[in-house]
Amino acid sequence: MKIKAAVHREINRPLSIESVDVADPGPFEVLVKTVACGVCHSDLHALHGGIPSPTPSVLGHEPAGIVLQVGSQVRNVAPGDHVIACTSMFCGSCIQCVQGRPHLCIDRGACMRGEGESSRLSQGADTIHQFADLGGFAEAMLLHYRAVVKIDKDIPLDRAALVGCAVTTGVGAALNTAQVTPGSSVVVFGTGGVGISVIQGARIAGARQIIAVDILDEKLQNALAFGATDTINSTKVDPVKTIKKMTRGGAEFAFEVVGIPELLEQAFYCLAPHGTAILVGAIPVGQKVSVNAAHFFAEKRIIGCMMGSNRFTVDAPRYLELYRQGRLDLDGMVTRHEPLERISNAFQAMESGEVTRTVLMFE
């Protein structure tokens, strides 16, 4: 099967729209027609080399679509089903999986094709890799069945796609990783798609104060619509001192959602004693964070967050139920739709801060 895809060949070079061959599904694989795919900052990090990724590859890891074919051993979905795909596929057998942490699976290789098998995507004799084991910037995806979850057909797929990454990561960071408590104070550094999702997760958890921090007034104004109670433009004031004053001594939870070491340091320093800083953003490989060790005597913590500590097959349907109830706003997060051919424009809009989320549409 031939499909059109946006192929990443060189760091800092635009993606090229090319024809790619997709193999037939193996016993444990699902062929999905891509309908929508959100454009995430991690795709941009991969494009710029901040996240190591083999090339050539198809980027995109926030997709939703319709099942076309399934392998002989697939039981969780069938042709015609609407699905979300997520990079948090899991083997189901390793120590992390059996302890209830499938997002930290240490044997993802069990979900990949083995040596001697043909690649899922190719051009002639050349393998085309799937970024995040998905490759959503393409008209179709060939995936392991544990990378997809079935959803109800009345959910718009451009909204559902956001649950594949931004919502699962951000809402999950608040509810699963940090376990934000009712009545607590929360700070979110960065108000893009994932930051907005953290804000919504904190609101759902019952936080009394949610402070959004960014460098663009337009994005801060937008954050108020999703549940932020206060905003700080960090180009105009010292965010740490301002947060300390606004929270009367420091925040209980502070989330870094951009992937900049200095912001994680600020998130740590703005905490109250016994507070927790959560790294959600993808800090480029090799960069380091430096904090004053004396602050740890106040029992402050820095913890990591991988994809919102998700159990995707459980969490995704729950988040969509919150959407149905009007408690999770996915409609407002979709700023713009673009065709695949305008992927470069989508990246530019993200870098300039014009959008919360651009969603590529394939039909």
QUIJOFEN-V796860 format. One record per backbone hydrogen bond with DSSP energy under -1.0 kcal/mol. NH is the residue of the N-H (numbers start at 1). CO is the residue of the C=O. E is the energy in kcal/mol with one decimal. If there is no record, write none. Layout:
nh & co & e
NH & CO & E
NH & CO & E
This chain:
nh & co & e
3 & 20 & -2.8
5 & 18 & -2.6
6 & 137 & -2.8
7 & 16 & -3.3
8 & 57 & -3.9
12 & 47 & -3.0
13 & 10 & -1.6
16 & 7 & -2.3
18 & 5 & -2.9
20 & 3 & -2.9
21 & 122 & -3.2
22 & 1 & -3.1
23 & 120 & -2.4
29 & 26 & -1.8
30 & 143 & -3.1
31 & 69 & -2.6
32 & 141 & -3.1
33 & 66 & -3.2
34 & 139 & -1.7
35 & 64 & -2.3
36 & 64 & -2.1
37 & 360 & -1.9
38 & 62 & -2.5
39 & 358 & -2.3
44 & 40 & -1.1
45 & 41 & -2.5
46 & 42 & -2.2
47 & 43 & -2.3
48 & 44 & -2.0
50 & 45 & -2.1
57 & 8 & -1.9
58 & 129 & -2.6
64 & 36 & -2.6
65 & 83 & -2.3
66 & 33 & -2.2
67 & 81 & -2.8
68 & 31 & -3.3
69 & 31 & -1.4
71 & 29 & -2.3
73 & 27 & -2.3
74 & 71 & -1.5
80 & 67 & -2.8
81 & 78 & -2.2
83 & 65 & -2.6
84 & 149 & -2.0
85 & 63 & -2.1
86 & 147 & -2.5
89 & 87 & -1.6
98 & 94 & -2.5
100 & 97 & -1.8
101 & 96 & -2.9
104 & 101 & -1.9
105 & 102 & -1.6
110 & 107 & -1.9
111 & 108 & -2.4
112 & 109 & -1.6
117 & 114 & -1.9
122 & 21 & -2.0
123 & 126 & -2.4
126 & 123 & -2.1
128 & 121 & -2.1
129 & 56 & -2.7
131 & 58 & -2.2
133 & 130 & -2.3
134 & 131 & -2.0
135 & 131 & -1.5
136 & 60 & -3.0
137 & 59 & -2.6
138 & 136 & -1.7
139 & 4 & -2.0
141 & 32 & -2.5
143 & 30 & -2.8
145 & 28 & -2.5
147 & 144 & -2.3
148 & 145 & -1.3
149 & 84 & -2.1
151 & 82 & -2.6
155 & 152 & -1.3
160 & 156 & -2.6
161 & 157 & -1.9
162 & 159 & -1.0
163 & 160 & -1.6
164 & 161 & -1.9
165 & 162 & -1.0
167 & 162 & -2.4
169 & 165 & -3.3
170 & 166 & -2.9
171 & 167 & -2.0
173 & 169 & -1.8
174 & 170 & -1.5
175 & 171 & -2.8
176 & 172 & -2.7
177 & 172 & -2.0
178 & 173 & -2.8
180 & 174 & -2.7
183 & 206 & -3.0
184 & 181 & -1.7
186 & 209 & -2.9
187 & 253 & -2.0
188 & 211 & -2.9
189 & 255 & -3.2
190 & 213 & -2.8
196 & 192 & -2.8
197 & 193 & -1.4
198 & 194 & -2.3
199 & 195 & -2.4
200 & 196 & -2.2
201 & 197 & -2.5
202 & 198 & -2.7
203 & 199 & -2.2
204 & 200 & -2.7
205 & 201 & -2.0
206 & 203 & -1.1
207 & 202 & -2.4
208 & 184 & -1.6
209 & 184 & -1.7
211 & 186 & -3.2
212 & 230 & -2.6
213 & 188 & -2.8
214 & 232 & -2.1
220 & 216 & -1.8
221 & 217 & -2.5
222 & 218 & -1.8
223 & 219 & -1.9
224 & 220 & -1.2
226 & 223 & -1.1
228 & 223 & -2.0
229 & 210 & -2.4
230 & 210 & -1.8
232 & 212 & -2.3
234 & 214 & -2.1
236 & 233 & -1.9
237 & 233 & -1.1
242 & 238 & -2.3
243 & 239 & -2.6
244 & 240 & -2.5
245 & 241 & -1.9
246 & 242 & -2.7
247 & 243 & -2.5
249 & 244 & -2.9
251 & 270 & -2.1
252 & 185 & -1.0
253 & 185 & -1.7
254 & 276 & -2.2
255 & 187 & -2.9
256 & 278 & -2.6
257 & 189 & -2.3
263 & 260 & -1.0
264 & 260 & -1.5
265 & 261 & -2.0
266 & 262 & -2.1
267 & 263 & -2.5
268 & 264 & -2.0
269 & 265 & -2.4
270 & 266 & -1.7
271 & 268 & -1.2
272 & 251 & -2.9
274 & 298 & -2.2
275 & 272 & -2.1
276 & 252 & -2.2
277 & 301 & -3.0
278 & 254 & -2.9
279 & 303 & -2.7
280 & 256 & -2.9
281 & 256 & -2.1
283 & 281 & -1.3
285 & 50 & -1.7
287 & 284 & -1.8
295 & 292 & -1.7
296 & 293 & -1.7
297 & 294 & -1.5
298 & 295 & -1.5
299 & 296 & -1.8
301 & 275 & -1.9
303 & 277 & -2.7
305 & 279 & -1.1
309 & 306 & -1.4
314 & 311 & -2.3
315 & 311 & -3.0
316 & 312 & -2.3
318 & 314 & -1.1
319 & 315 & -2.7
320 & 316 & -2.2
321 & 317 & -1.6
322 & 318 & -2.0
323 & 319 & -1.7
324 & 320 & -2.2
325 & 321 & -2.0
326 & 323 & -1.4
327 & 322 & -2.3
328 & 322 & -1.2
335 & 333 & -1.1
335 & 357 & -2.1
336 & 357 & -1.5
338 & 359 & -1.9
342 & 339 & -1.8
343 & 340 & -1.6
346 & 342 & -1.7
347 & 343 & -2.1
348 & 344 & -2.2
349 & 345 & -2.3
350 & 346 & -1.8
351 & 347 & -2.5
352 & 348 & -1.9
354 & 349 & -2.1
359 & 336 & -2.6
360 & 37 & -3.0
361 & 338 & -2.5
362 & 35 & -2.5
